[in-house]
Amino acid sequence: MTETANTPSYNIAVLPGDGIGPEIIPPCLNILEQLSVQLDGFRFEFQDCVGGAGHYRDTGEELPAETWAAVKSTDAILFGAMGLPEVRKPDGTEINPQIDLRMALELFAGVRRVRSIPGVPVSLSDPRAQEIDFVLIREQTEGMFADFTKGVREDNERAIDRCVITRAASERVFDFSFNLARTRKEQGFAGKLTCVDKANVLNTMAFFREIFNDRATQFSDIETESVYVDAMALNLVRAPWQYDVIVAENLMGDILSDLAASLVGGMGFAPSGDIGHDHAMFQPAHGSAPDIAGSGKANPTAMLLSASMMLDWLGTRHNNDALVQAGSLLERAVIETFKGGKIKTAEFGGTDRTETVTATVLNSIEQLIQTPA
Protein backbone atom coordinates (compact mmCIF):
# COMPACT_ATOMS: atom_id res chain seq x y z
CA MET A 1 0.00 0.00 0.00
CA THR A 2 1.19 3.48 -0.86
CA GLU A 3 -0.17 6.96 -0.16
CA THR A 4 -1.10 9.09 -3.19
CA ALA A 5 -2.15 12.65 -2.29
CA ASN A 6 -3.42 11.32 1.08
CA THR A 7 -5.50 8.65 -0.65
CA PRO A 8 -4.20 5.12 0.04
CA SER A 9 -3.38 3.13 -3.07
CA TYR A 10 -3.39 -0.67 -3.04
CA ASN A 11 -1.24 -2.78 -5.33
CA ILE A 12 -3.08 -5.76 -6.78
CA ALA A 13 -1.36 -8.61 -8.62
CA VAL A 14 -3.69 -9.63 -11.47
CA LEU A 15 -3.34 -13.15 -12.92
CA PRO A 16 -5.90 -13.63 -15.75
CA GLY A 17 -4.62 -17.11 -16.69
CA ASP A 18 -6.35 -19.42 -19.14
CA GLY A 19 -9.72 -20.06 -20.78
CA ILE A 20 -12.32 -17.54 -19.63
CA GLY A 21 -9.93 -16.01 -17.09
CA PRO A 22 -8.82 -13.24 -19.51
CA GLU A 23 -12.50 -12.57 -20.29
CA ILE A 24 -13.79 -12.06 -16.75
CA ILE A 25 -10.80 -10.17 -15.32
CA PRO A 26 -11.14 -6.97 -17.46
CA PRO A 27 -14.79 -6.27 -16.51
CA CYS A 28 -13.90 -6.89 -12.87
CA LEU A 29 -11.03 -4.40 -13.03
CA ASN A 30 -13.33 -1.90 -14.74
CA ILE A 31 -15.84 -2.17 -11.90
CA LEU A 32 -13.11 -1.86 -9.26
CA GLU A 33 -11.84 1.29 -11.00
CA GLN A 34 -15.35 2.73 -11.08
CA LEU A 35 -15.79 2.01 -7.38
CA SER A 36 -12.53 3.81 -6.60
CA VAL A 37 -13.82 6.84 -8.56
CA GLN A 38 -17.29 6.79 -7.04
CA LEU A 39 -16.18 6.22 -3.45
CA ASP A 40 -13.50 8.40 -1.95
CA GLY A 41 -10.83 6.72 0.16
CA PHE A 42 -8.81 4.31 -1.98
CA ARG A 43 -7.13 3.75 -5.32
CA PHE A 44 -5.75 0.68 -7.07
CA GLU A 45 -2.60 -0.08 -8.98
CA PHE A 46 -3.04 -3.27 -10.99
CA GLN A 47 0.02 -5.29 -11.93
CA ASP A 48 -0.56 -7.71 -14.81
CA CYS A 49 1.11 -11.08 -14.25
CA VAL A 50 1.48 -14.07 -16.55
CA GLY A 51 1.17 -17.74 -15.74
CA GLY A 52 -0.96 -20.82 -16.21
CA ALA A 53 -1.31 -23.75 -18.56
CA GLY A 54 -0.83 -21.71 -21.73
CA HIS A 55 2.32 -20.18 -20.30
CA TYR A 56 3.57 -23.63 -19.29
CA ARG A 57 2.89 -24.97 -22.79
CA ASP A 58 4.89 -22.13 -24.32
CA THR A 59 7.73 -21.80 -21.81
CA GLY A 60 7.85 -24.89 -19.60
CA GLU A 61 7.08 -22.94 -16.41
CA GLU A 62 3.74 -22.37 -14.70
CA LEU A 63 4.57 -19.08 -12.97
CA PRO A 64 7.67 -17.08 -13.94
CA ALA A 65 9.93 -15.41 -11.40
CA GLU A 66 8.44 -11.96 -11.99
CA THR A 67 4.98 -13.27 -11.17
CA TRP A 68 6.24 -14.83 -7.96
CA ALA A 69 7.88 -11.53 -7.02
CA ALA A 70 4.62 -9.68 -7.65
CA VAL A 71 2.36 -11.96 -5.62
CA LYS A 72 4.74 -11.79 -2.67
CA SER A 73 4.95 -8.00 -2.64
CA THR A 74 1.48 -6.74 -3.60
CA ASP A 75 -1.43 -6.10 -1.22
CA ALA A 76 -3.69 -8.79 -2.68
CA ILE A 77 -3.95 -11.20 -5.62
CA LEU A 78 -6.84 -11.21 -8.07
CA PHE A 79 -6.85 -14.51 -9.93
CA GLY A 80 -8.92 -15.41 -13.01
CA ALA A 81 -8.55 -19.10 -13.83
CA MET A 82 -5.66 -21.40 -14.72
CA GLY A 83 -5.53 -24.82 -16.27
CA LEU A 84 -6.37 -26.48 -19.59
CA PRO A 85 -7.33 -30.18 -19.78
CA GLU A 86 -5.02 -30.88 -22.69
CA VAL A 87 -1.95 -29.30 -21.05
CA ARG A 88 -0.45 -31.64 -18.49
CA LYS A 89 2.78 -32.27 -16.64
CA PRO A 90 4.89 -35.36 -17.35
CA ASP A 91 3.15 -37.21 -14.48
CA GLY A 92 -0.25 -36.69 -16.15
CA THR A 93 -1.62 -34.10 -13.72
CA GLU A 94 -3.01 -30.76 -14.87
CA ILE A 95 -1.33 -27.39 -14.44
CA ASN A 96 -2.58 -25.96 -11.13
CA PRO A 97 -0.47 -22.93 -10.13
CA GLN A 98 -3.14 -21.88 -7.66
CA ILE A 99 -2.15 -24.82 -5.47
CA ASP A 100 1.50 -23.73 -5.61
CA LEU A 101 0.40 -20.24 -4.56
CA ARG A 102 -1.64 -21.57 -1.64
CA MET A 103 1.26 -23.64 -0.39
CA ALA A 104 4.04 -21.08 -0.91
CA LEU A 105 2.09 -18.13 0.54
CA GLU A 106 0.45 -20.25 3.27
CA LEU A 107 -3.07 -19.37 2.17
CA PHE A 108 -4.45 -21.86 4.64
CA ALA A 109 -8.13 -20.87 4.64
CA GLY A 110 -10.10 -21.48 1.46
CA VAL A 111 -13.23 -19.42 2.06
CA ARG A 112 -16.29 -20.20 -0.06
CA ARG A 113 -19.46 -18.27 0.70
CA VAL A 114 -22.55 -20.10 -0.51
CA ARG A 115 -25.71 -18.01 -0.68
CA SER A 116 -28.92 -17.89 -2.67
CA ILE A 117 -29.30 -14.84 -4.89
CA PRO A 118 -32.90 -13.77 -5.60
CA GLY A 119 -33.64 -14.33 -9.27
CA VAL A 120 -31.01 -17.07 -9.67
CA PRO A 121 -32.55 -20.56 -9.92
CA VAL A 122 -31.70 -22.91 -7.06
CA SER A 123 -31.49 -26.70 -7.21
CA LEU A 124 -33.95 -27.49 -4.43
CA SER A 125 -37.71 -26.94 -4.58
CA ASP A 126 -38.08 -26.38 -0.84
CA PRO A 127 -38.81 -22.65 -0.22
CA ARG A 128 -36.10 -22.65 2.44
CA ALA A 129 -33.53 -23.02 -0.35
CA GLN A 130 -33.97 -19.28 -0.90
CA GLU A 131 -32.49 -18.80 2.59
CA ILE A 132 -29.20 -20.64 1.97
CA ASP A 133 -26.31 -18.59 3.31
CA PHE A 134 -23.31 -20.39 4.76
CA VAL A 135 -19.53 -20.34 4.47
CA LEU A 136 -17.44 -23.41 3.76
CA ILE A 137 -13.80 -23.17 4.85
CA ARG A 138 -11.27 -25.59 3.42
CA GLU A 139 -7.86 -26.11 5.03
CA GLN A 140 -5.51 -25.66 2.06
CA THR A 141 -1.94 -26.45 3.06
CA GLU A 142 -2.02 -30.13 3.93
CA GLY A 143 -4.52 -33.01 4.17
CA MET A 144 -4.70 -35.05 0.97
CA PHE A 145 -2.96 -32.23 -0.94
CA ALA A 146 0.11 -32.22 1.30
CA ASP A 147 2.21 -34.17 -1.21
CA PHE A 148 0.51 -33.03 -4.40
CA THR A 149 3.86 -32.82 -6.23
CA LYS A 150 5.45 -35.79 -4.45
CA GLY A 151 3.07 -38.68 -5.01
CA VAL A 152 4.76 -42.02 -5.63
CA ARG A 153 4.02 -44.51 -8.40
CA GLU A 154 5.75 -47.87 -7.92
CA ASP A 155 6.52 -49.92 -11.06
CA ASN A 156 3.22 -48.85 -12.59
CA GLU A 157 1.49 -51.18 -10.12
CA ARG A 158 0.78 -48.95 -7.14
CA ALA A 159 0.41 -45.21 -6.53
CA ILE A 160 0.64 -43.55 -3.11
CA ASP A 161 -0.46 -40.13 -1.87
CA ARG A 162 -0.25 -39.24 1.82
CA CYS A 163 -2.77 -37.42 3.98
CA VAL A 164 -1.00 -35.21 6.50
CA ILE A 165 -2.73 -33.48 9.42
CA THR A 166 -0.72 -31.35 11.84
CA ARG A 167 -1.84 -29.65 15.00
CA ALA A 168 -0.42 -26.27 13.97
CA ALA A 169 -2.17 -26.12 10.59
CA SER A 170 -5.44 -27.44 12.00
CA GLU A 171 -5.47 -24.99 14.90
CA ARG A 172 -4.99 -21.97 12.68
CA VAL A 173 -7.80 -22.93 10.30
CA PHE A 174 -10.09 -23.80 13.23
CA ASP A 175 -9.37 -20.48 14.93
CA PHE A 176 -10.04 -18.67 11.65
CA SER A 177 -13.35 -20.54 11.34
CA PHE A 178 -14.40 -19.88 14.95
CA ASN A 179 -13.64 -16.18 14.55
CA LEU A 180 -15.67 -16.05 11.34
CA ALA A 181 -18.58 -17.80 13.07
CA ARG A 182 -18.32 -15.22 15.85
CA THR A 183 -18.37 -12.35 13.34
CA ARG A 184 -21.38 -13.83 11.55
CA LYS A 185 -23.15 -14.27 14.89
CA GLU A 186 -22.72 -10.54 15.49
CA GLN A 187 -24.29 -10.00 12.05
CA GLY A 188 -27.37 -12.04 12.98
CA PHE A 189 -26.39 -15.50 11.75
CA ALA A 190 -26.52 -18.63 13.90
CA GLY A 191 -22.94 -18.57 15.16
CA LYS A 192 -22.50 -22.28 14.62
CA LEU A 193 -19.39 -24.12 13.37
CA THR A 194 -19.57 -27.60 11.83
CA CYS A 195 -16.43 -29.71 11.47
CA VAL A 196 -16.44 -32.22 8.59
CA ASP A 197 -14.24 -35.32 8.85
CA LYS A 198 -14.12 -39.11 8.56
CA ALA A 199 -13.10 -39.72 12.14
CA ASN A 200 -14.84 -43.09 12.33
CA VAL A 201 -12.39 -44.64 9.85
CA LEU A 202 -9.22 -42.59 9.35
CA ASN A 203 -6.62 -41.87 12.03
CA THR A 204 -5.79 -38.50 10.49
CA MET A 205 -9.44 -37.49 10.66
CA ALA A 206 -9.80 -38.65 14.26
CA PHE A 207 -6.85 -36.37 15.05
CA PHE A 208 -8.48 -33.55 13.06
CA ARG A 209 -11.64 -33.87 15.17
CA GLU A 210 -9.65 -34.08 18.41
CA ILE A 211 -7.93 -30.78 17.60
CA PHE A 212 -11.26 -29.22 16.69
CA ASN A 213 -12.73 -30.21 20.04
CA ASP A 214 -9.67 -28.84 21.83
CA ARG A 215 -9.99 -25.44 20.10
CA ALA A 216 -13.73 -25.33 20.74
CA THR A 217 -13.04 -24.92 24.45
CA GLN A 218 -11.60 -21.46 23.64
CA PHE A 219 -14.80 -20.36 21.86
CA SER A 220 -17.59 -21.26 24.25
CA ASP A 221 -19.95 -18.73 22.65
CA ILE A 222 -19.98 -20.70 19.37
CA GLU A 223 -22.18 -23.76 18.94
CA THR A 224 -20.26 -26.71 17.47
CA GLU A 225 -20.90 -30.07 15.89
CA SER A 226 -18.93 -32.68 13.94
CA VAL A 227 -20.32 -34.50 10.91
CA TYR A 228 -18.85 -37.31 8.81
CA VAL A 229 -18.18 -36.21 5.25
CA ASP A 230 -20.57 -38.71 3.67
CA ALA A 231 -23.38 -37.54 5.95
CA MET A 232 -22.49 -33.92 5.13
CA ALA A 233 -22.86 -34.60 1.41
CA LEU A 234 -26.34 -35.93 2.13
CA ASN A 235 -27.22 -33.05 4.46
CA LEU A 236 -26.14 -30.37 2.01
CA VAL A 237 -28.58 -31.75 -0.54
CA ARG A 238 -31.33 -32.37 2.01
CA ALA A 239 -31.20 -29.25 4.20
CA PRO A 240 -28.32 -26.86 3.44
CA TRP A 241 -30.10 -23.93 5.12
CA GLN A 242 -29.32 -25.41 8.55
CA TYR A 243 -25.60 -24.62 8.27
CA ASP A 244 -23.68 -21.45 9.10
CA VAL A 245 -19.90 -22.05 8.95
CA ILE A 246 -18.37 -25.37 7.89
CA VAL A 247 -14.69 -26.33 8.12
CA ALA A 248 -13.15 -29.34 6.40
CA GLU A 249 -9.91 -31.03 5.40
CA ASN A 250 -8.46 -30.01 2.04
CA LEU A 251 -9.86 -32.66 -0.33
CA MET A 252 -13.18 -32.98 1.47
CA GLY A 253 -13.64 -29.23 1.37
CA ASP A 254 -12.73 -29.16 -2.32
CA ILE A 255 -15.44 -31.66 -3.18
CA LEU A 256 -18.12 -30.26 -0.89
CA SER A 257 -17.60 -26.70 -2.13
CA ASP A 258 -18.53 -27.72 -5.68
CA LEU A 259 -21.57 -29.57 -4.41
CA ALA A 260 -22.54 -26.47 -2.42
CA ALA A 261 -22.16 -24.21 -5.47
CA SER A 262 -24.62 -26.37 -7.40
CA LEU A 263 -27.29 -25.56 -4.80
CA VAL A 264 -27.28 -21.82 -5.52
CA GLY A 265 -26.92 -21.49 -9.28
CA GLY A 266 -23.69 -23.27 -10.10
CA MET A 267 -20.02 -22.43 -10.35
CA GLY A 268 -20.68 -19.14 -12.11
CA PHE A 269 -22.01 -17.83 -8.79
CA ALA A 270 -19.29 -19.33 -6.56
CA PRO A 271 -16.69 -16.84 -5.26
CA SER A 272 -13.72 -17.77 -3.14
CA GLY A 273 -10.91 -16.29 -1.12
CA ASP A 274 -7.63 -18.04 -0.28
CA ILE A 275 -6.53 -16.34 2.90
CA GLY A 276 -3.42 -16.51 5.05
CA HIS A 277 -1.90 -14.37 7.77
CA ASP A 278 0.19 -12.28 5.34
CA HIS A 279 -1.34 -12.75 1.89
CA ALA A 280 -4.68 -13.40 0.24
CA MET A 281 -5.85 -14.42 -3.23
CA PHE A 282 -9.37 -14.02 -4.59
CA GLN A 283 -10.73 -16.03 -7.49
CA PRO A 284 -13.92 -17.52 -8.88
CA ALA A 285 -14.26 -21.19 -8.06
CA HIS A 286 -15.32 -22.25 -11.55
CA GLY A 287 -12.00 -22.81 -13.29
CA SER A 288 -11.01 -21.94 -16.84
CA ALA A 289 -14.08 -23.38 -18.67
CA PRO A 290 -12.27 -23.71 -22.02
CA ASP A 291 -15.43 -25.05 -23.69
CA ILE A 292 -16.98 -21.56 -23.65
CA ALA A 293 -13.81 -19.46 -23.92
CA GLY A 294 -14.13 -16.81 -26.61
CA SER A 295 -17.90 -17.16 -26.90
CA GLY A 296 -18.79 -14.18 -24.71
CA LYS A 297 -20.95 -16.44 -22.53
CA ALA A 298 -18.72 -16.40 -19.45
CA ASN A 299 -20.62 -15.39 -16.34
CA PRO A 300 -18.51 -12.81 -14.46
CA THR A 301 -20.58 -13.01 -11.28
CA ALA A 302 -18.26 -15.30 -9.30
CA MET A 303 -15.33 -13.07 -10.28
CA LEU A 304 -17.18 -9.96 -9.10
CA LEU A 305 -18.23 -11.55 -5.81
CA SER A 306 -14.62 -12.65 -5.28
CA ALA A 307 -13.56 -9.04 -5.83
CA SER A 308 -16.14 -8.02 -3.23
CA MET A 309 -14.47 -10.40 -0.79
CA MET A 310 -11.11 -8.84 -1.66
CA LEU A 311 -12.40 -5.35 -0.93
CA ASP A 312 -13.75 -6.43 2.45
CA TRP A 313 -10.50 -8.24 3.33
CA LEU A 314 -8.35 -5.27 2.34
CA GLY A 315 -10.60 -2.86 4.20
CA THR A 316 -10.53 -4.92 7.37
CA ARG A 317 -6.77 -5.53 7.14
CA HIS A 318 -5.94 -1.85 6.57
CA ASN A 319 -8.73 -0.38 8.70
CA ASN A 320 -10.18 1.35 5.64
CA ASP A 321 -13.96 1.74 5.94
CA ALA A 322 -14.24 2.95 2.34
CA LEU A 323 -12.98 -0.40 1.06
CA VAL A 324 -15.39 -2.30 3.30
CA GLN A 325 -18.20 -0.10 2.02
CA ALA A 326 -17.12 -0.76 -1.57
CA GLY A 327 -17.16 -4.51 -0.98
CA SER A 328 -20.68 -4.34 0.43
CA LEU A 329 -21.81 -2.08 -2.41
CA LEU A 330 -20.47 -4.46 -5.07
CA GLU A 331 -22.17 -7.44 -3.44
CA ARG A 332 -25.47 -5.57 -3.23
CA ALA A 333 -25.14 -4.50 -6.87
CA VAL A 334 -24.72 -8.12 -7.96
CA ILE A 335 -27.82 -9.10 -5.99
CA GLU A 336 -29.81 -6.24 -7.53
CA THR A 337 -28.64 -7.28 -10.99
CA PHE A 338 -30.29 -10.70 -10.75
CA LYS A 339 -33.29 -9.76 -8.63
CA GLY A 340 -36.56 -10.56 -10.36
CA GLY A 341 -34.88 -12.74 -12.98
CA LYS A 342 -34.20 -9.78 -15.27
CA ILE A 343 -30.72 -11.13 -16.11
CA LYS A 344 -30.37 -14.75 -17.19
CA THR A 345 -26.97 -16.15 -18.08
CA ALA A 346 -26.11 -19.17 -20.23
CA GLU A 347 -26.19 -21.60 -17.26
CA PHE A 348 -29.98 -21.35 -17.31
CA GLY A 349 -30.52 -21.15 -21.05
CA GLY A 350 -30.33 -17.36 -21.08
CA THR A 351 -28.68 -15.10 -23.60
CA ASP A 352 -27.17 -12.43 -21.33
CA ARG A 353 -23.48 -12.24 -22.06
CA THR A 354 -20.44 -11.16 -20.06
CA GLU A 355 -20.75 -7.52 -21.09
CA THR A 356 -24.48 -7.42 -20.31
CA VAL A 357 -23.99 -8.65 -16.75
CA THR A 358 -21.09 -6.23 -16.27
CA ALA A 359 -23.06 -3.24 -17.58
CA THR A 360 -26.05 -4.11 -15.40
CA VAL A 361 -23.86 -4.40 -12.28
CA LEU A 362 -22.32 -1.00 -13.04
CA ASN A 363 -25.80 0.47 -13.44
CA SER A 364 -26.87 -1.12 -10.15
CA ILE A 365 -23.85 0.45 -8.42
CA GLU A 366 -24.87 3.87 -9.74
CA GLN A 367 -28.43 3.44 -8.53
CA LEU A 368 -27.36 2.20 -5.09
CA ILE A 369 -25.04 5.18 -4.66
CA GLN A 370 -27.82 7.58 -5.60
CA THR A 371 -30.35 5.91 -3.29
CA PRO A 372 -28.34 4.57 -0.31
CA ALA A 373 -30.03 2.18 2.11
ABEGO torsion letter per residue (X at the ends): XBBBGGBBBBBBBBBAEBEAAAAAAAAAAAAAAAAAAABBGBBBBBBBBBEEAAAAAAAGBABBAAAAAAAAABABBBBBBBEBAABBBAAGBBBBAAAAAAAAAGBABBBBBBBBBBGBBBABABAAAAABBBBBBBBAABEAAAAAAABBBBGGABBBBBBBBBAAAAAAAAAAAAAAAAAAAAAGBAGBBBBBBBAAABAAAAAAAAAAAAAAAABAABBBBBBBAAAAAAAAAABAAABABBBBBAAAAAAAAAAAAAAAGEAAABBBBBBBAABBBBBBAAEAGAAABGAGABBAAAAAAAAAAAAAAAAAAAGBAAAAAAAAAAAAAAAAAABGGABBBAAAGBABBAAAAAAAAAAAAAAAAABBX
